[in-house]
Amino acid sequence: MNLKQKAKEIKSGKITAVKNVMQFGEKISKLNKDLNIFLHLNKEAIAQAKQIDARIKQGKPIGKLAGLCYAVKSNISVKGLTTNCASKVLENYVSAYNASVIEKLKAEDAIVLGMANMDEFASGSSGETSAFKPTKNPINKKLITGGSSSGSAAAVSAELCDFALGSDTGGSIRNPASHCNI
Protein backbone atom coordinates (compact mmCIF):
# COMPACT_ATOMS: atom_id res chain seq x y z
CA MET A 1 0.00 0.00 0.00
CA ASN A 2 1.42 3.41 -0.90
CA LEU A 3 1.58 6.34 1.53
CA LYS A 4 -1.42 8.13 0.06
CA GLN A 5 -3.60 5.01 0.43
CA LYS A 6 -2.36 4.35 3.96
CA ALA A 7 -3.01 7.95 5.04
CA LYS A 8 -6.53 7.65 3.63
CA GLU A 9 -7.15 4.41 5.55
CA ILE A 10 -5.94 6.00 8.79
CA LYS A 11 -8.17 9.04 8.26
CA SER A 12 -11.15 6.77 7.57
CA GLY A 13 -10.46 4.65 10.67
CA LYS A 14 -9.76 1.41 8.75
CA ILE A 15 -6.29 1.49 10.28
CA THR A 16 -5.62 3.29 13.55
CA ALA A 17 -2.53 5.39 14.10
CA VAL A 18 -1.86 3.31 17.22
CA LYS A 19 -1.94 0.09 15.20
CA ASN A 20 0.44 1.60 12.65
CA VAL A 21 2.92 2.59 15.38
CA MET A 22 2.60 -0.77 17.15
CA GLN A 23 3.12 -2.80 13.96
CA PHE A 24 6.33 -0.92 13.27
CA GLY A 25 7.35 -1.22 16.92
CA GLU A 26 6.98 -5.00 16.80
CA LYS A 27 9.08 -5.22 13.63
CA ILE A 28 11.71 -2.89 15.10
CA SER A 29 11.95 -4.99 18.29
CA LYS A 30 12.52 -8.11 16.16
CA LEU A 31 14.96 -6.72 13.60
CA ASN A 32 16.83 -3.76 15.06
CA LYS A 33 19.25 -5.70 17.26
CA ASP A 34 20.53 -7.50 14.17
CA LEU A 35 20.33 -4.63 11.64
CA ASN A 36 21.29 -1.71 13.95
CA ILE A 37 19.02 0.74 12.13
CA PHE A 38 17.58 2.76 15.02
CA LEU A 39 19.87 4.36 17.59
CA HIS A 40 16.99 5.73 19.71
CA LEU A 41 13.23 5.28 19.70
CA ASN A 42 10.53 7.83 20.42
CA LYS A 43 8.88 6.73 23.68
CA GLU A 44 5.99 9.13 23.00
CA ALA A 45 5.00 7.62 19.62
CA ILE A 46 2.03 5.61 20.95
CA ALA A 47 0.74 8.56 22.99
CA GLN A 48 0.97 10.75 19.91
CA ALA A 49 -0.88 8.11 17.87
CA LYS A 50 -3.63 7.93 20.52
CA GLN A 51 -4.13 11.70 20.25
CA ILE A 52 -4.44 11.45 16.46
CA ASP A 53 -6.94 8.57 16.72
CA ALA A 54 -9.01 10.54 19.24
CA ARG A 55 -9.13 13.55 16.92
CA ILE A 56 -10.20 11.32 14.02
CA LYS A 57 -13.01 9.79 16.12
CA GLN A 58 -14.15 13.23 17.20
CA GLY A 59 -14.19 14.49 13.62
CA LYS A 60 -11.57 17.13 14.40
CA PRO A 61 -9.15 18.33 11.72
CA ILE A 62 -6.03 16.24 11.15
CA GLY A 63 -2.96 16.72 8.97
CA LYS A 64 -2.33 15.17 5.58
CA LEU A 65 0.16 12.69 7.06
CA ALA A 66 -1.83 11.83 10.19
CA GLY A 67 -0.66 8.57 11.71
CA LEU A 68 2.12 7.87 9.22
CA CYS A 69 5.38 6.91 10.91
CA TYR A 70 8.88 7.96 9.98
CA ALA A 71 12.53 7.54 10.90
CA VAL A 72 14.90 10.51 11.18
CA LYS A 73 18.61 10.52 10.38
CA SER A 74 20.41 11.27 13.63
CA ASN A 75 21.77 14.60 12.39
CA ILE A 76 18.33 16.20 12.12
CA SER A 77 17.14 17.76 15.37
CA VAL A 78 14.02 16.34 17.01
CA LYS A 79 13.12 18.05 20.26
CA GLY A 80 13.43 15.68 23.22
CA LEU A 81 15.20 12.91 21.29
CA THR A 82 18.88 12.00 21.32
CA THR A 83 20.36 13.51 18.18
CA ASN A 84 23.95 12.35 18.33
CA CYS A 85 25.03 12.21 14.67
CA ALA A 86 26.14 8.61 15.39
CA SER A 87 29.10 9.98 17.36
CA LYS A 88 30.38 9.32 20.87
CA VAL A 89 31.16 13.07 21.06
CA LEU A 90 27.41 13.80 21.08
CA GLU A 91 26.36 10.45 22.58
CA ASN A 92 23.92 11.92 25.10
CA TYR A 93 22.91 15.12 23.32
CA VAL A 94 19.15 15.63 23.48
CA SER A 95 17.90 18.18 21.01
CA ALA A 96 16.26 21.28 22.50
CA TYR A 97 14.36 22.15 19.32
CA ASN A 98 12.86 20.68 16.15
CA ALA A 99 14.43 21.22 12.75
CA SER A 100 12.11 22.99 10.31
CA VAL A 101 11.34 19.76 8.47
CA ILE A 102 10.26 18.12 11.75
CA GLU A 103 7.99 21.09 12.54
CA LYS A 104 6.37 20.74 9.11
CA LEU A 105 5.84 16.98 9.51
CA LYS A 106 4.54 17.48 13.04
CA ALA A 107 2.03 20.04 11.72
CA GLU A 108 0.77 17.33 9.35
CA ASP A 109 0.51 14.82 12.26
CA ALA A 110 3.25 12.44 11.12
CA ILE A 111 4.82 10.45 13.97
CA VAL A 112 8.57 10.13 14.59
CA LEU A 113 9.43 6.53 15.42
CA GLY A 114 13.06 7.20 16.22
CA MET A 115 16.52 8.30 15.23
CA ALA A 116 18.27 6.34 12.49
CA ASN A 117 21.90 5.28 12.43
CA MET A 118 24.27 6.96 9.98
CA ASP A 119 27.92 7.43 9.12
CA GLU A 120 29.38 9.49 11.97
CA PHE A 121 28.79 13.22 11.40
CA ALA A 122 27.52 12.28 7.90
CA SER A 123 31.12 11.57 6.85
CA GLY A 124 31.13 8.31 4.98
CA SER A 125 29.62 6.50 2.08
CA SER A 126 29.19 2.98 3.38
CA GLY A 127 27.12 3.09 6.58
CA GLU A 128 30.04 1.51 8.42
CA THR A 129 31.49 4.51 10.29
CA SER A 130 28.87 4.96 13.02
CA ALA A 131 30.37 5.10 16.49
CA PHE A 132 27.54 2.73 17.46
CA LYS A 133 28.35 -0.04 14.96
CA PRO A 134 27.44 -0.19 11.28
CA THR A 135 23.95 -0.31 9.87
CA LYS A 136 23.32 -3.69 8.22
CA ASN A 137 21.71 -3.96 4.82
CA PRO A 138 18.27 -5.62 5.17
CA ILE A 139 18.57 -7.04 1.64
CA ASN A 140 21.86 -8.81 2.37
CA LYS A 141 23.71 -8.30 5.66
CA LYS A 142 27.04 -9.06 3.97
CA LEU A 143 26.67 -5.95 1.79
CA ILE A 144 27.09 -2.33 2.89
CA THR A 145 24.07 -0.06 3.19
CA GLY A 146 25.76 2.90 1.57
CA GLY A 147 25.93 6.18 3.39
CA SER A 148 25.71 8.51 5.04
CA SER A 149 21.91 8.11 5.44
CA SER A 150 22.31 4.35 5.90
CA GLY A 151 19.82 3.94 8.74
CA SER A 152 17.11 5.91 6.96
CA ALA A 153 17.38 3.84 3.78
CA ALA A 154 17.62 0.57 5.70
CA ALA A 155 14.55 1.50 7.79
CA VAL A 156 12.45 1.95 4.64
CA SER A 157 13.90 -1.16 3.00
CA ALA A 158 13.19 -3.32 6.07
CA GLU A 159 9.67 -1.82 6.28
CA LEU A 160 10.30 -0.43 9.77
CA CYS A 161 8.59 2.88 8.92
CA ASP A 162 6.36 4.46 6.31
CA PHE A 163 9.10 6.87 5.20
CA ALA A 164 12.40 8.28 6.44
CA LEU A 165 14.38 11.50 6.43
CA GLY A 166 18.02 11.70 5.42
CA SER A 167 20.43 14.42 4.39
CA ASP A 168 22.44 14.60 1.19
CA THR A 169 25.56 16.49 0.20
CA GLY A 170 27.10 14.20 -2.40
CA GLY A 171 24.90 11.13 -2.68
CA SER A 172 24.18 10.48 0.99
CA ILE A 173 20.52 9.64 0.30
CA ARG A 174 20.81 8.29 -3.24
CA ASN A 175 23.62 5.82 -2.51
CA PRO A 176 21.96 4.08 0.45
CA ALA A 177 18.62 4.08 -1.35
CA SER A 178 20.28 2.28 -4.23
CA HIS A 179 22.20 -0.14 -1.97
CA CYS A 180 19.03 -0.98 -0.03
CA ASN A 181 16.86 -1.40 -3.15
CA ILE A 182 14.42 1.45 -2.55
PyMOL commands that set and color helices and strands:
alter all, ss='L'
color gray80, all
select helices_A, chain A and resi 3-12+17-35+45-57+88-90+100-107+120-122+150-157+174-179
alter helices_A, ss='H'
color red, helices_A
select strands_A, chain A and resi 38-41+69-73+111-116+163-165
alter strands_A, ss='S'
color yellow, strands_A
deselect
rebuild
show_as cartoon
